[in-house]
Amino acid sequence: MELGNISQPAYGPGPHAPGSSTPGLVRMVHGFLRLVQPNALPIALCYLSFFLFQLLLYELGFLVCMAIGLLFIILVPLVGCCFCCCRC
């Protein structure tokens, strides 16, 4: 299976959103998914440990979003606790 250039992917229109009763939400979710992961995950890479770096590079969009989410999950309660306990 040919991946092409992983570090410089070619972004396309991606898959079409299915019909739904909330088209705005579906469009927003599909837009986000096309932004962080423009191509389908090749299954052949999951079985080869040699291509682990390429797989991590391929999943970089999700990894960055997960890191930002974990940062907010940790920092928001910590900052809120500091504001509540240390009001000057």
Summary of the structure (lengths in Angstrom):
residues: 88
radius of gyration: 18.6
end to end distance: 60.9
largest distance: 60.9
contacts: 161
relative contact order: 0.11
helix: 61%
strand: 0%
